[in-house]
Amino acid sequence: MNSCDFCTMPTARWLYIPQVRALAALMTDEGVVVPLPNDGRWKACDLCSDLVDTDDMERLIARALTTMRTLGVPLPDGGPDLEFMATVVMTNFATVLAGVPTKQPL
Ligand SMILES: [Zn+2]
């Protein structure tokens, strides 16, 4: 069973490998830099794969946040906290969407 690295659903069927491996990191209010987990290989389910292929970052983020909420991950209901969360997700996804990743079946 492969879980999708975008939406976490256990139905990943595709593997994306960015041409350039990039890592994103966050800096907390205390100035601590926290690298985001990303091994340079991104598994995707059919739905997320469509969004990656069409470079639809907005729907990809919406889908990721929705499934996290469904799975019981505590997320803010809105406002700056949710915006921050979306920015974190977007920054991490940008490391694979930037450039043209190679795509292969899992
Ligand atoms: Zn997915």
Residues whose N, C-alpha, C, O or C-beta is under 5 A from the ligand:
A	BS01	ZN	C4 F6 C7 T8 A44 C45 C48
